Amino acid sequence: MLIVETIAKIRRLSRVQGKSIKAICRELNISRKVVRKVLRSDETEFRYERKHQPYPRMGAWREELDRMLTANVAKPRRERLTLIRIFENLGELGYEGSYSSVWRHAQAWERERGSAAAEAYIPLSFAPGEAYQFDWSHEIVVLDGVTTTVKVAHMRLCHSRMFFVRAYPRETQEMVFDAYDRAFAFFGGACTRGIYDYVPGHVIVVLCPERLCAPQPADPSVVNDVRAHNGQRPASHSRSFGSLCQTGLRGGPTEEVEGT
């Protein structure tokens, strides 16, 4: 690639000092083709764009690497392999190329996958007071000089994105209800439905009595008490509490709880 300084030197030697193309080639140690190209054009930058990128080592392994990357993304986050481990697995199959080639291909594959996902994205729209999202997170804190793990309840309004968080020592039923009371008091009211991450055996099965959430359904009377307390109408059957919502929080399917 010709830099701006070299282009300026060529034109100055030719147009200001009146030197010939042959003399410029000798002085700057470049070819006549390059000098003619610069003098015949007013461009300030010349780049060589490769139309076809050869893959002497990776070429025969691109499909296999794509298969590995696709299978790896489909796994749960904690079970996914690092790229260096995928490179080692590819080497065990006979790949003799470098890690940098695998890394470049993986980066290009990720960009293509990201653009495809962006094209398929459907923005969500919620009315004021229509829905909230609820989930737990595990955080490491220092209490009285002792490092410990606490559970943090998160509730976010889907329309305004206003959020409420509160830390608890555990994720018991009482603490779920306490988080609800405090969050609704903080927001000044309750939404008509809630959206939850689908986690088998999670304590929120108290609010999701479907068999999808737990082997045994929760006591309907407890659920109806909570719904009545939050201003939601009671349901006569567990199936009326909601169904799987694929467009909820990140991380997998979700369970919705709403009035009927």
Order of alpha helices (4+ residues) and beta strands (2+ residues): alpha-alpha-alpha-alpha-alpha-alpha-beta-beta-beta-alpha-beta-alpha-beta-beta
